[in-house]
Amino acid sequence: MRCLYFIILILSVFFNYGCQPKDARHKPLEKIPVKVMKVQPRDLCNMLNYAGDVKAQDEAMIYPKVSGKIIEKVRDDGSPVKKGEVICYIDRDEVGLKFEKAPVESTLTGVVGRVFVDIGENVNSQTPVAFVVSAEKVKINLDIPEKYAPGISLSQEAKIRVDAWPQEEFKGAITKVSPVMDLSTRSAPIEITVDNPGGRLRSGMFARVDIVLEEKKGALAIMQEAVMGREPDAYVFIVEENKARLKKVSLGIRQGPYYEIISGIQNGDLVVIMGQQKLYEGALVEAEVL
């Protein structure tokens, strides 16, 4: 009985095959279209990304020493000024008394950022008259979370971008690292100093800061789109002889759209970056190299 059942099964398979159209019986397996990129060396940096405010390295609010009325302005916004030079004069005449006009002097060499008073305005020793900045260098203060603090040190490189100069990258260095953590935020305050030739970086600008933790020259790199799964089970598909091959990979540092590959694939391998969702081990592919 069992032999009879087996014979009937075999005959049905041949019958069904014979009933198929001739084209269907000889139709080749369909190739899955994918896009690939070649694995190649690339210089990568492991960076922390932050945002902060640009401040002049030195800045001072200027106050008068006496009370009276502003009678003359010597410096305007943007004027260069040296320490001890006059910004404006005050008439401090009182009834029955005659005084010489009193100067309000800068306490800092730099540039007058703002003059806050107008002629005829009454001031006293608590009235801010002007704001002076020394902008040959600027600084950016940041708070670094506790887990990243071990990777921060003096003279470490920082890269700065501002909206006013979107195509330019300014280089700075960490010049101060607090030896204690802020208990409320569990972070360490640091200060980054940036050379400012031409005064293009201005106090109050919004800055995007990248702090370089680690650099690797000539690391094997692939685009993040190629990576599927998560470590320790991250994997990619590569193409060999028009077939998909599944490869487990170990990842290193990441910079922008690129991952460092520590192991699993080799220099020159063609890694699938688009279309891998339909792939499986040994699948036939039609690869377009980007």
FENRALIN-V387049 format. One record per backbone hydrogen bond with DSSP energy under -1.0 kcal/mol. CO is the residue of the C=O (numbers start at 0). NH is the residue of the N-H. E is the energy in kcal/mol with one decimal. If there is no record, write none. Layout:
CO:NH:E, CO:NH:E
//
This chain:
0:4:-2.0, 1:5:-2.0, 2:6:-2.2, 3:7:-2.2, 4:8:-2.0, 5:9:-2.3, 6:10:-2.4, 7:11:-2.0, 8:12:-1.9, 9:13:-2.2, 10:14:-2.4, 11:15:-2.6, 12:16:-2.3, 13:17:-2.6, 14:18:-1.5, 20:24:-1.6, 21:25:-1.1, 31:285:-2.2, 33:287:-2.1, 34:272:-2.9, 34:273:-1.5, 35:289:-2.9, 36:270:-2.9, 38:267:-2.6, 39:220:-1.7, 41:218:-1.8, 43:215:-3.1, 45:212:-3.2, 45:213:-1.4, 47:210:-2.5, 49:208:-3.1, 51:206:-3.3, 53:203:-3.6, 54:138:-3.5, 57:133:-3.2, 59:131:-2.9, 61:128:-3.1, 61:129:-1.2, 67:122:-2.9, 68:90:-3.4, 69:119:-3.4, 71:88:-2.8, 75:78:-2.1, 78:111:-3.0, 80:109:-2.9, 81:84:-2.4, 84:105:-2.7, 86:73:-2.5, 86:74:-2.0, 87:103:-2.8, 88:70:-2.0, 88:71:-1.2, 89:101:-3.2, 90:68:-2.4, 93:96:-2.4, 101:89:-3.0, 103:86:-3.2, 103:87:-1.1, 105:83:-2.9, 109:80:-2.6, 110:132:-2.8, 111:77:-4.0, 113:130:-2.7, 117:120:-1.9, 120:69:-2.5, 122:67:-2.2, 123:126:-2.0, 128:115:-2.6, 129:61:-3.4, 130:112:-2.6, 130:113:-1.5, 131:59:-2.9, 132:110:-3.3, 133:57:-1.1, 135:195:-2.5, 136:56:-2.1, 137:193:-2.9, 138:54:-2.4, 139:191:-2.6, 141:189:-2.8, 143:187:-2.8, 144:147:-1.5, 147:150:-1.7, 148:151:-2.0, 152:155:-1.5, 155:173:-2.2, 156:211:-1.7, 157:171:-3.0, 158:209:-2.8, 159:169:-2.9, 160:207:-2.7, 161:164:-1.0, 164:167:-1.7, 169:159:-3.3, 171:157:-2.1, 172:192:-2.7, 173:154:-3.3, 175:190:-2.3, 181:185:-2.6, 185:145:-1.9, 186:181:-3.4, 187:143:-2.7, 188:177:-2.7, 189:141:-2.0, 190:174:-2.6, 190:175:-1.5, 191:139:-2.1, 192:172:-2.0, 193:137:-2.5, 195:198:-1.9, 201:204:-2.2, 204:53:-2.9, 206:51:-2.5, 207:160:-2.1, 208:49:-3.0, 209:158:-3.1, 210:47:-2.2, 213:45:-3.3, 215:43:-2.7, 218:41:-2.1, 219:260:-2.9, 220:39:-1.0, 221:258:-2.9, 222:225:-1.9, 223:226:-1.1, 227:234:-2.6, 229:232:-2.9, 233:248:-2.0, 234:227:-2.7, 235:246:-3.0, 236:271:-2.9, 237:244:-2.9, 239:242:-1.3, 241:284:-2.3, 242:239:-2.7, 243:281:-3.2, 244:237:-2.5, 246:235:-2.6, 249:261:-2.9, 249:262:-1.0, 252:259:-2.5, 254:257:-2.2, 256:223:-2.9, 257:254:-2.1, 258:221:-2.0, 259:251:-2.6, 262:249:-2.1, 265:268:-2.0, 268:38:-2.9, 269:238:-2.1, 270:36:-2.4, 273:34:-2.1, 274:277:-1.2, 275:278:-1.4, 279:282:-2.3, 282:243:-2.5, 283:31:-2.5, 285:33:-2.2, 287:35:-2.6
//
